[in-house]
Amino acid sequence: MSPEPHSEAAPSVHPWLIAAVVALAAFMEVLDTSIANVALPHIAGSLSASVDESTWVLTSYLVSNAIVLPASGWIAGRVGRKRFFMLCIVLFTTSSFLCGIAPTLGAIILFRVIQGAGGGGLQPMAQAILADTFQPELLGQAFAIYGVTTVVAPVIGPTLGGWITDNYSWRWIFFINIPVGVLALLLISRLVEDPPYFHKLAKAGVKIDFIGMGLLALGVGCLQVMLDKGQEDDWFGSHFIVTLAVLCAISLVTLAIWEWRNKNPLIDVHLFKNFNFLSANLMMFVLGVLLFSSLVMLPLFLQTLMGYTAESAGIVLSFGALVVLVELPMIGKLTTMVQARRLVAFGWLLVALSMFYTTRQLDLEVSFKSMAVLRIIQSLGFPFLFIPLTMAAYFGLPPEKNNSIAGMMNFMRNIGSSVGTSMVTTLIARRAQFHQQVLVVHANATSNLFNGALRGLSQTLLRAGLSATAALSQAYGRIYQALIGQATTLAYIDTFHVLAAGSLAMFVLSFVLKKNKPGRGSVTPA
């Protein structure tokens, strides 16, 4: 059996200091994927662009980020992981400054492409550094620190971005990256070193896979744009989306075949021959779907149907983030006592139950306190998934594959987040239309309930001083608005049912993961 990830040479500084530094850089990047969302109207107004045009500020970042993620292991193996990590920080920090001073929409989109490319290497390199720095018995606790960047940063981003934009300027959501980036760069240059096996990779020479790079950029770029613009363009009712889907499918299938036969592949697709790695990646993809779906749905529900401000909706989410912060170190410790696959199974069961519970609690009269408790319950299972799943991906694979493993796992989670966001927005829109059609059938002149509500509301408005015609018109309008609210709420409930079903499917799959010896990380036969 291949050895587990381990440190081939003890680091010259305390490993927990290294963990804090690399997590800081990754946190900065994950935060930036969500911090600009709430500032789009301000960016559009400041740069004389429409809100639709300003969404390319997000899309451009996600596209370049997604392209670099799966290729980051190959790049690090050729230029050195520390050098690549530092280069990514320089690109990210410099482009953040350029985004902050951008005079036009075209300029900020260009700088966001560069920023996304720099950010694409930060998450997988941080994870790979942790895998090489810590012994197997401490790896779960190290990944707990990294988990803060993945689970907590997306929650903080919109709230922090809204506060900065409202109190200062949207440009400061980019400027705040500069001191963090400079500090991370200085610390990494002094603290982090490449493991010995990197010297062997360097001697192998650099042979650039231009065909693989082209297919990767085209396939992932088309996929990301399709996911981001699909609902807006009515999916396959749009020739643009159909073209993107065809190009994406052809490019990614060709890429897989090319990389399988290539002796120096850009993406090590042979890793997927390891069933444990394949299963862990699939579950990480679904985790990305679930995590970001819930992060999108709850604020959307609170703001569009219940009248919450962005700040109030962010506070509701923050309760879940606090629970995750408390849980992560505990789960890291649990990995030394309990098999990873058992923790994963328990995590999926918790998530499934929380999503089913949400379907029972969601209505238009739910209180702030109830929503905060609901988010806490939804968040309980995520730490049980992120840390053990990340560990499980490394089981049975040599340390030389750590960079490729980290790049692919982060890529699957990020693509899952994009798929999840597109999926839930589409489901909510389509199911709301369905429920509206069903409810309208009961809102007609033959319905005693409808006529009674209409008369009662009209009389109330008449007593308020409106004319008979105006009172009747407003009564119809208010009943229709209530009907739309109920239809949309039912659509949210349907969508949470889908998420719960997906979690149960992953619960079953978790039992096929390999057994490991807790505290040592080694694999035992299933």
C-alpha positions as CSV (number, residue, x, y, z in Angstrom):
1,M,0.0,0.0,0.0
2,S,1.3,3.5,-0.8
3,P,2.4,5.6,2.1
4,E,0.1,8.2,3.6
5,P,0.8,11.9,3.4
6,H,3.6,12.8,5.8
7,S,6.4,15.2,6.3
8,E,9.5,13.8,4.8
9,A,11.6,16.4,6.7
10,A,10.7,18.1,9.9
11,P,10.0,21.8,9.2
12,S,12.5,24.2,10.7
13,V,9.7,26.2,12.4
14,H,6.7,25.2,14.4
15,P,4.2,23.5,12.0
16,W,1.2,25.3,13.6
17,L,2.8,28.7,12.7
18,I,3.0,27.5,9.1
19,A,-0.6,26.4,9.2
20,A,-1.8,29.8,10.4
21,V,0.2,31.6,7.7
22,V,-1.0,29.5,4.8
23,A,-4.5,29.5,6.1
24,L,-4.4,33.3,6.2
25,A,-3.5,33.5,2.5
26,A,-6.3,31.0,1.6
27,F,-8.8,32.9,3.7
28,M,-8.1,36.1,1.9
29,E,-8.8,34.4,-1.5
30,V,-12.0,32.6,-0.4
31,L,-13.3,35.8,1.2
32,D,-12.8,37.6,-2.1
33,T,-15.0,35.1,-4.0
34,S,-18.1,36.4,-2.1
35,I,-17.2,39.9,-0.8
36,A,-17.9,41.6,-4.2
37,N,-21.4,40.2,-4.6
38,V,-23.2,42.8,-2.6
39,A,-21.2,45.7,-4.1
40,L,-22.2,45.0,-7.8
41,P,-24.9,47.8,-7.9
42,H,-22.4,50.3,-6.5
43,I,-19.7,49.2,-9.0
44,A,-22.1,49.4,-11.9
45,G,-23.2,52.9,-10.9
46,S,-19.7,54.2,-10.3
47,L,-18.4,52.8,-13.6
48,S,-21.5,53.8,-15.7
49,A,-22.5,50.2,-16.4
50,S,-25.7,48.2,-16.1
51,V,-26.1,45.7,-13.2
52,D,-26.1,42.9,-15.8
53,E,-22.8,44.0,-17.2
54,S,-21.3,44.3,-13.7
55,T,-21.9,40.6,-13.1
56,W,-18.9,39.9,-15.3
57,V,-16.9,41.2,-12.3
58,L,-17.9,38.0,-10.6
59,T,-17.9,35.7,-13.6
60,S,-14.4,36.7,-14.9
61,Y,-12.9,35.9,-11.5
62,L,-14.6,32.5,-11.2
63,V,-13.6,31.5,-14.7
64,S,-9.9,32.2,-14.3
65,N,-9.9,30.8,-10.8
66,A,-11.6,27.5,-12.0
67,I,-9.0,27.1,-14.8
68,V,-6.0,27.4,-12.5
69,L,-7.3,25.2,-9.7
70,P,-7.0,21.8,-11.4
71,A,-3.7,22.7,-13.0
72,S,-2.1,24.1,-9.8
73,G,-0.5,20.7,-8.9
74,W,1.3,20.5,-12.2
75,I,2.5,24.1,-12.1
76,A,3.8,23.7,-8.5
77,G,5.6,20.5,-9.5
78,R,7.4,22.3,-12.3
79,V,8.3,25.7,-10.7
80,G,8.3,24.7,-7.0
81,R,5.4,25.0,-4.6
82,K,6.8,27.8,-2.5
83,R,7.7,29.8,-5.5
84,F,4.2,29.2,-7.1
85,F,2.5,30.0,-3.8
86,M,4.3,33.3,-3.5
87,L,3.7,34.2,-7.1
88,C,0.0,33.6,-6.6
89,I,0.0,36.0,-3.6
90,V,1.9,38.6,-5.6
91,L,-0.6,38.3,-8.5
92,F,-3.6,38.4,-6.2
93,T,-2.4,41.3,-4.1
94,T,-1.3,43.4,-7.1
95,S,-4.5,42.8,-9.0
96,S,-6.5,43.7,-5.9
97,F,-4.9,47.1,-5.9
98,L,-5.5,47.5,-9.6
99,C,-9.2,46.5,-9.2
100,G,-9.5,49.2,-6.5
101,I,-8.2,51.9,-8.8
102,A,-9.9,50.6,-12.0
103,P,-11.4,53.5,-14.0
104,T,-13.7,51.5,-16.2
105,L,-15.7,48.2,-16.2
106,G,-13.4,46.7,-18.8
107,A,-10.4,47.4,-16.7
108,I,-11.8,45.9,-13.5
109,I,-12.9,42.7,-15.4
110,L,-9.4,42.3,-16.8
111,F,-7.8,42.8,-13.3
112,R,-10.4,40.3,-11.9
113,V,-9.2,37.7,-14.4
114,I,-5.6,38.2,-13.1
115,Q,-6.9,38.1,-9.5
116,G,-8.8,34.9,-10.1
117,A,-5.7,33.3,-11.7
118,G,-3.6,34.3,-8.7
119,G,-6.3,33.1,-6.2
120,G,-6.7,29.8,-8.0
121,G,-3.4,28.5,-6.6
122,L,-3.8,29.7,-3.0
123,Q,-6.3,27.2,-1.7
124,P,-4.8,23.9,-3.1
125,M,-1.2,25.0,-2.2
126,A,-2.2,25.8,1.3
127,Q,-3.9,22.4,1.7
128,A,-0.9,20.6,0.1
129,I,1.6,22.4,2.4
130,L,-0.4,21.3,5.4
131,A,-0.4,17.7,4.1
132,D,3.4,17.7,3.9
133,T,4.0,19.7,7.1
134,F,2.0,17.6,9.6
135,Q,2.3,14.0,10.6
136,P,-0.8,11.8,9.9
137,E,-1.9,11.9,13.5
138,L,-2.2,15.7,13.4
139,L,-3.4,16.1,9.9
140,G,-7.1,16.3,10.8
141,Q,-6.4,19.1,13.3
142,A,-4.3,21.0,10.6
143,F,-7.2,20.7,8.1
144,A,-9.5,22.1,10.8
145,I,-7.6,25.4,10.5
146,Y,-7.8,25.2,6.7
147,G,-11.6,24.5,7.1
148,V,-12.1,27.9,8.5
149,T,-11.2,29.4,5.2
150,T,-13.6,27.2,3.3
151,V,-16.6,27.3,5.5
152,V,-16.4,30.6,7.4
153,A,-15.0,33.0,4.8
154,P,-17.9,32.7,2.4
155,V,-20.3,33.6,5.2
156,I,-18.3,36.6,6.3
157,G,-17.7,37.9,2.8
158,P,-21.2,39.4,1.9
159,T,-21.7,40.9,5.3
160,L,-18.2,42.5,5.4
161,G,-18.5,43.6,1.7
162,G,-21.9,45.3,2.4
163,W,-20.6,47.1,5.5
164,I,-17.5,48.4,3.7
165,T,-19.5,49.5,0.7
166,D,-22.1,51.3,2.8
167,N,-19.6,53.0,5.1
168,Y,-16.7,53.7,2.8
169,S,-16.5,52.7,-0.9
170,W,-16.7,49.6,-3.0
171,R,-13.0,50.1,-3.9
172,W,-12.0,49.2,-0.3
173,I,-13.3,45.6,-0.7
174,F,-10.2,45.2,-2.9
175,F,-7.8,47.5,-1.0
176,I,-8.2,45.4,2.2
177,N,-6.4,42.5,0.5
178,I,-3.2,44.5,0.2
179,P,-1.9,44.5,3.8
180,V,-3.0,40.8,4.3
181,G,-1.2,39.8,1.1
182,V,2.0,41.6,1.9
183,L,2.1,40.1,5.4
184,A,1.4,36.6,4.1
185,L,4.1,37.0,1.4
186,L,6.7,38.0,4.0
187,L,5.9,35.2,6.4
188,I,5.7,32.5,3.7
189,S,9.1,33.6,2.3
190,R,10.7,33.0,5.7
191,L,8.7,30.0,7.1
192,V,7.7,27.7,4.2
193,E,10.1,25.3,2.4
194,D,9.5,22.8,-0.3
195,P,9.7,19.1,0.7
196,P,12.6,17.0,-0.6
197,Y,10.6,15.2,-3.3
198,F,10.2,18.6,-5.1
199,H,13.9,18.4,-6.0
200,K,13.3,15.2,-7.9
201,L,10.4,16.8,-9.8
202,A,12.6,19.8,-10.7
203,K,15.2,17.5,-12.2
204,A,12.6,16.0,-14.5
205,G,12.5,19.3,-16.4
206,V,9.5,21.3,-17.6
207,K,7.5,20.1,-20.6
208,I,4.5,22.3,-21.2
209,D,1.3,20.6,-22.1
210,F,-0.1,23.3,-24.4
211,I,-2.9,21.1,-25.7
212,G,-4.0,20.2,-22.2
213,M,-3.9,23.8,-21.1
214,G,-6.0,24.9,-24.1
215,L,-8.6,22.2,-23.6
216,L,-8.7,23.0,-19.9
217,A,-9.2,26.7,-20.4
218,L,-11.9,26.2,-23.0
219,G,-13.8,23.5,-21.2
220,V,-13.7,25.0,-17.7
221,G,-14.2,28.5,-19.0
222,C,-17.3,27.5,-20.9
223,L,-18.7,25.5,-18.0
224,Q,-18.3,28.4,-15.5
225,V,-19.9,31.0,-17.8
226,M,-22.7,28.6,-18.6
227,L,-23.4,28.0,-14.9
228,D,-23.2,31.7,-14.1
229,K,-25.4,32.9,-17.0
230,G,-27.7,29.9,-17.5
231,Q,-30.7,30.9,-15.5
232,E,-30.4,34.5,-16.7
233,D,-30.5,33.3,-20.3
234,D,-33.2,30.6,-19.8
235,W,-30.6,27.8,-20.1
236,F,-31.0,25.6,-23.2
237,G,-33.6,28.0,-24.6
238,S,-30.6,30.2,-25.4
239,H,-28.3,29.5,-28.4
240,F,-25.4,31.0,-26.4
241,I,-25.9,28.5,-23.5
242,V,-26.3,25.6,-25.9
243,T,-23.0,26.5,-27.7
244,L,-21.2,26.8,-24.3
245,A,-22.5,23.4,-23.2
246,V,-21.4,21.7,-26.5
247,L,-17.9,23.3,-26.3
248,C,-17.6,22.4,-22.6
249,A,-18.5,18.7,-23.2
250,I,-16.3,18.3,-26.2
251,S,-13.3,20.0,-24.5
252,L,-13.5,18.2,-21.2
253,V,-14.0,14.7,-22.7
254,T,-11.1,15.3,-25.1
255,L,-9.0,16.7,-22.2
256,A,-9.6,13.5,-20.1
257,I,-8.6,11.3,-23.0
258,W,-5.5,13.4,-23.8
259,E,-4.4,13.6,-20.2
260,W,-4.9,9.8,-19.7
261,R,-2.4,9.1,-22.5
262,N,0.0,11.9,-21.8
263,K,3.2,11.0,-20.0
264,N,3.5,14.4,-18.5
265,P,-0.2,15.3,-17.9
266,L,-1.3,18.8,-16.8
267,I,-4.0,17.1,-14.7
268,D,-3.2,13.7,-13.2
269,V,-6.5,11.9,-14.2
270,H,-4.9,8.6,-13.3
271,L,-5.7,9.5,-9.7
272,F,-9.3,8.7,-10.4
273,K,-8.4,5.0,-10.8
274,N,-8.2,5.1,-7.0
275,F,-11.8,4.5,-6.0
276,N,-11.4,6.2,-2.7
277,F,-10.1,9.3,-4.3
278,L,-12.9,9.2,-6.9
279,S,-15.6,8.9,-4.1
280,A,-14.0,11.6,-2.0
281,N,-14.0,14.0,-4.9
282,L,-17.7,13.2,-5.7
283,M,-18.6,13.9,-2.1
284,M,-16.6,17.1,-2.0
285,F,-18.4,18.2,-5.2
286,V,-21.8,17.6,-3.5
287,L,-20.5,19.3,-0.3
288,G,-19.8,22.4,-2.4
289,V,-23.3,22.2,-3.8
290,L,-24.9,22.0,-0.4
291,L,-22.7,24.5,1.4
292,F,-23.1,27.3,-1.2
293,S,-26.8,26.4,-2.0
294,S,-27.7,27.1,1.7
295,L,-25.5,30.2,1.7
296,V,-27.4,31.5,-1.3
297,M,-31.0,30.4,-0.4
298,L,-31.3,31.7,3.2
299,P,-30.2,35.3,2.5
300,L,-32.4,35.3,-0.7
301,F,-35.4,34.1,1.3
302,L,-34.9,36.6,4.1
303,Q,-34.3,39.6,1.9
304,T,-36.9,39.0,-0.9
305,L,-39.7,37.5,1.1
306,M,-39.3,38.7,4.6
307,G,-37.8,42.2,4.1
308,Y,-34.5,41.7,5.9
309,T,-31.6,43.9,5.1
310,A,-28.4,42.4,3.8
311,E,-26.8,43.1,7.1
312,S,-29.6,41.3,9.1
313,A,-29.5,38.3,6.7
314,G,-25.7,38.2,7.2
315,I,-26.1,38.1,11.0
316,V,-28.4,35.1,10.6
317,L,-25.7,33.3,8.7
318,S,-23.1,34.3,11.2
319,F,-24.6,32.2,13.9
320,G,-23.9,29.1,11.8
321,A,-20.4,30.3,11.1
322,L,-19.8,30.6,14.9
323,V,-20.9,27.0,15.4
324,V,-18.6,25.8,12.6
325,L,-15.7,27.7,14.3
326,V,-16.4,25.9,17.6
327,E,-16.8,22.5,15.9
328,L,-13.8,22.4,13.6
329,P,-11.1,21.9,16.2
330,M,-13.3,19.2,17.9
331,I,-13.7,17.3,14.6
332,G,-9.9,17.6,14.0
333,K,-9.4,15.9,17.3
334,L,-12.0,13.3,16.6
335,T,-10.2,12.2,13.5
336,T,-7.5,10.8,15.8
337,M,-10.1,8.5,17.5
338,V,-12.7,7.7,14.9
339,Q,-12.4,6.4,11.3
340,A,-12.8,9.1,8.7
341,R,-15.6,7.3,6.8
342,R,-17.7,7.1,10.0
343,L,-17.4,10.8,10.6
344,V,-18.3,11.4,6.9
345,A,-21.4,9.2,7.2
346,F,-22.5,11.0,10.4
347,G,-21.9,14.3,8.7
348,W,-24.1,13.5,5.7
349,L,-26.8,12.1,8.0
350,L,-26.8,15.4,10.0
351,V,-26.9,17.5,6.8
352,A,-29.8,15.4,5.4
353,L,-31.8,15.7,8.7
354,S,-31.2,19.4,8.9
355,M,-32.4,20.0,5.3
356,F,-35.6,17.9,6.0
357,Y,-36.0,19.9,9.2
358,T,-35.8,23.1,7.2
359,T,-38.7,22.0,5.0
360,R,-40.8,21.8,8.1
361,Q,-39.8,25.2,9.6
362,L,-39.8,27.5,6.6
363,D,-42.7,29.9,6.3
364,L,-43.4,33.6,6.0
365,E,-44.0,34.0,9.7
366,V,-40.8,32.5,11.0
367,S,-38.9,34.7,13.5
368,F,-35.4,36.0,13.5
369,K,-34.5,33.7,16.4
370,S,-36.0,30.7,14.6
371,M,-34.0,31.5,11.4
372,A,-30.8,31.8,13.5
373,V,-31.5,28.4,15.1
374,L,-32.3,26.9,11.7
375,R,-29.0,28.1,10.3
376,I,-27.1,26.7,13.3
377,I,-28.8,23.3,12.8
378,Q,-27.9,23.4,9.0
379,S,-24.3,24.1,9.9
380,L,-23.8,21.3,12.4
381,G,-22.9,18.6,9.8
382,F,-20.5,20.5,7.5
383,P,-17.4,20.2,9.7
384,F,-18.0,16.5,10.0
385,L,-17.7,16.4,6.2
386,F,-15.0,18.8,5.2
387,I,-12.1,17.6,7.4
388,P,-12.6,13.8,7.1
389,L,-13.3,14.0,3.3
390,T,-10.2,16.1,2.8
391,M,-8.2,13.4,4.7
392,A,-9.8,10.5,2.9
393,A,-8.7,11.8,-0.5
394,Y,-5.1,11.3,0.5
395,F,-5.5,7.7,1.8
396,G,-3.4,5.2,-0.2
397,L,-1.6,7.8,-2.3
398,P,2.1,8.8,-2.2
399,P,3.1,12.3,-0.9
400,E,4.4,13.2,-4.4
401,K,0.7,13.4,-5.4
402,N,-0.3,15.9,-2.7
403,N,-0.3,19.0,-4.9
404,S,-2.5,17.2,-7.6
405,I,-4.8,15.9,-4.9
406,A,-5.3,19.3,-3.3
407,G,-5.8,21.0,-6.7
408,M,-8.5,18.5,-7.7
409,M,-10.3,18.5,-4.4
410,N,-10.5,22.3,-4.3
411,F,-11.6,22.4,-8.0
412,M,-14.4,19.9,-7.3
413,R,-15.7,21.9,-4.3
414,N,-15.5,25.2,-6.3
415,I,-17.3,23.8,-9.3
416,G,-19.9,22.2,-6.9
417,S,-20.5,25.7,-5.4
418,S,-21.2,27.1,-8.9
419,V,-23.4,24.2,-9.8
420,G,-25.3,24.5,-6.5
421,T,-25.8,28.2,-6.9
422,S,-27.2,27.7,-10.5
423,M,-29.2,24.7,-9.5
424,V,-31.1,26.3,-6.6
425,T,-31.8,29.6,-8.4
426,T,-33.2,27.7,-11.3
427,L,-35.2,25.3,-9.1
428,I,-36.7,28.2,-7.1
429,A,-37.7,30.1,-10.2
430,R,-39.3,27.0,-11.9
431,R,-41.0,25.6,-8.9
432,A,-42.3,29.0,-7.9
433,Q,-44.0,29.2,-11.4
434,F,-45.5,25.7,-10.9
435,H,-46.9,26.5,-7.4
436,Q,-48.2,29.8,-8.6
437,Q,-50.2,28.1,-11.4
438,V,-51.6,25.6,-8.8
439,L,-52.6,28.3,-6.3
440,V,-54.2,30.6,-8.9
441,V,-56.7,27.8,-9.7
442,H,-58.1,28.3,-6.2
443,A,-58.1,32.2,-6.4
444,N,-61.2,32.7,-8.6
445,A,-64.7,33.9,-8.4
446,T,-66.1,30.4,-7.6
447,S,-63.9,30.1,-4.4
448,N,-65.8,31.1,-1.3
449,L,-62.5,31.4,0.6
450,F,-61.1,33.8,-2.0
451,N,-64.3,35.9,-2.2
452,G,-64.4,36.1,1.6
453,A,-60.8,37.3,1.8
454,L,-61.3,39.8,-1.0
455,R,-64.4,41.3,0.6
456,G,-62.8,41.5,4.0
457,L,-59.6,43.2,2.7
458,S,-61.7,45.6,0.5
459,Q,-63.8,46.7,3.5
460,T,-60.6,47.3,5.5
461,L,-59.2,49.5,2.8
462,L,-62.6,51.3,2.4
463,R,-62.5,52.2,6.1
464,A,-58.9,53.4,5.6
465,G,-60.3,56.1,3.3
466,L,-59.9,54.5,-0.2
467,S,-62.6,54.7,-2.8
468,A,-64.5,51.5,-3.6
469,T,-62.7,51.1,-6.9
470,A,-59.2,51.7,-5.4
471,A,-60.0,49.4,-2.4
472,L,-61.0,46.5,-4.7
473,S,-58.0,47.0,-7.0
474,Q,-55.6,47.1,-4.0
475,A,-57.3,44.1,-2.5
476,Y,-56.7,42.1,-5.6
477,G,-53.1,43.3,-5.8
478,R,-52.3,42.4,-2.1
479,I,-53.9,38.9,-2.4
480,Y,-51.9,38.3,-5.6
481,Q,-48.7,39.4,-3.8
482,A,-49.5,37.0,-0.9
483,L,-50.1,34.2,-3.4
484,I,-46.7,34.8,-5.0
485,G,-45.0,34.8,-1.6
486,Q,-46.6,31.5,-0.7
487,A,-45.7,30.0,-4.1
488,T,-42.1,31.1,-3.7
489,T,-41.9,29.7,-0.2
490,L,-43.2,26.3,-1.4
491,A,-40.4,26.5,-4.1
492,Y,-37.8,27.0,-1.4
493,I,-39.2,24.0,0.5
494,D,-39.1,21.8,-2.7
495,T,-35.4,22.8,-3.2
496,F,-34.5,21.9,0.4
497,H,-36.1,18.5,-0.2
498,V,-33.8,18.0,-3.2
499,L,-30.7,18.9,-1.1
500,A,-31.9,16.5,1.6
501,A,-32.2,13.7,-0.9
502,G,-28.7,14.4,-2.3
503,S,-27.3,14.2,1.2
504,L,-28.9,10.8,1.9
505,A,-27.4,9.5,-1.4
506,M,-23.9,10.6,-0.1
507,F,-24.6,9.0,3.3
508,V,-24.9,5.7,1.5
509,L,-21.8,6.3,-0.6
510,S,-19.7,7.2,2.5
511,F,-19.6,3.5,3.5
512,V,-17.5,2.6,0.5
513,L,-14.7,4.8,1.6
514,K,-11.6,3.0,2.8
515,K,-11.1,2.3,6.5
516,N,-8.2,4.1,8.1
517,K,-6.4,3.7,11.5
518,P,-7.4,6.8,13.5
519,G,-4.4,8.8,14.6
520,R,-2.1,7.2,12.0
521,G,-3.9,7.8,8.7
522,S,-2.9,4.4,7.3
523,V,-5.4,2.5,5.3
524,T,-6.8,-0.9,6.3
525,P,-8.7,-3.3,3.9
526,A,-12.4,-2.4,3.6
